[in-house]
């Protein structure tokens, strides 16, 4: 299971913005569960994700940005003096 418990006790599912990173997370989760878990990646448009969040029919999401985006931001902040 890739969901974590939110502050309100409800499950929070990761919403990856990079398919390769989502696939790696699924493989890691399955390996941690001794291969017993059957997880799949489900494509979800931003519109559909917002619909589900507004309707509260499903779990909450935790948006997971691509590692390359985080690295770019970190590099920018370090090079611009934005990180102390």
C-alpha positions as CSV (number, residue, x, y, z in Angstrom):
1,X,0.0,0.0,0.0
2,X,1.4,3.4,-1.0
3,X,-1.1,5.5,0.9
4,X,-0.1,7.1,4.2
5,X,-2.3,8.3,7.0
6,X,-3.2,11.9,6.9
7,X,-3.6,14.2,9.9
8,X,-7.3,13.5,9.9
9,X,-6.7,9.7,9.8
10,X,-7.8,9.3,6.2
11,X,-5.5,7.8,3.6
12,X,-3.4,10.2,1.5
13,X,-2.3,8.8,-1.9
14,X,0.8,10.0,-3.7
15,X,0.1,11.7,-7.0
16,X,3.3,11.5,-9.0
17,X,4.0,14.0,-11.8
18,X,6.6,11.8,-13.4
19,X,5.6,8.4,-14.6
20,X,9.1,6.8,-14.2
21,X,9.3,8.0,-10.6
22,X,5.8,6.6,-10.0
23,X,6.9,3.2,-11.5
24,X,10.0,3.2,-9.3
25,X,7.8,4.0,-6.2
26,X,5.5,1.1,-7.1
27,X,8.4,-1.3,-7.5
28,X,9.9,-0.2,-4.2
29,X,6.5,-0.6,-2.4
30,X,6.0,-4.1,-3.9
31,X,9.5,-5.1,-2.9
32,X,9.0,-3.8,0.6
33,X,5.9,-5.9,0.8
34,X,7.8,-9.1,-0.3
35,X,6.1,-8.9,-3.7
36,X,2.7,-9.7,-2.3
37,X,1.1,-6.4,-3.1
38,X,-0.4,-5.9,-6.6
39,X,-0.1,-2.2,-7.3
40,X,-0.8,-0.5,-10.5
41,X,-0.3,3.0,-11.9
42,X,-3.5,4.8,-12.7
43,X,-3.2,7.8,-15.0
44,X,-5.2,10.8,-13.8
45,X,-5.7,14.2,-15.4
46,X,-5.4,17.3,-13.3
47,X,-9.0,18.0,-14.0
48,X,-10.0,14.5,-12.7
49,X,-7.8,14.8,-9.7
50,X,-9.4,18.2,-8.8
51,X,-12.9,16.7,-9.3
52,X,-12.1,13.9,-6.9
53,X,-10.6,16.3,-4.3
54,X,-13.6,18.6,-4.5
55,X,-16.2,15.8,-4.3
56,X,-14.2,14.1,-1.5
57,X,-15.3,10.7,-3.0
58,X,-11.8,9.4,-2.7
59,X,-8.7,9.8,-0.6
60,X,-6.6,13.0,-0.4
61,X,-3.6,13.3,-2.6
62,X,0.0,14.3,-1.9
63,X,1.4,15.8,-5.0
64,X,5.0,14.5,-5.7
65,X,6.9,16.8,-8.0
66,X,9.6,15.3,-10.3
67,X,13.0,15.0,-8.7
68,X,14.5,17.0,-11.6
69,X,12.2,19.9,-10.7
70,X,13.3,19.8,-7.1
71,X,17.0,19.6,-8.1
72,X,16.5,22.6,-10.4
73,X,14.9,24.7,-7.7
74,X,17.6,23.7,-5.2
75,X,20.3,24.6,-7.6
76,X,18.7,28.0,-8.4
77,X,18.3,28.8,-4.7
78,X,21.9,27.9,-4.0
79,X,23.3,29.9,-6.9
80,X,21.1,33.0,-6.3
81,X,21.9,33.3,-2.6
82,X,18.3,32.3,-1.8
83,X,19.4,29.6,0.6
84,X,21.1,30.6,3.8
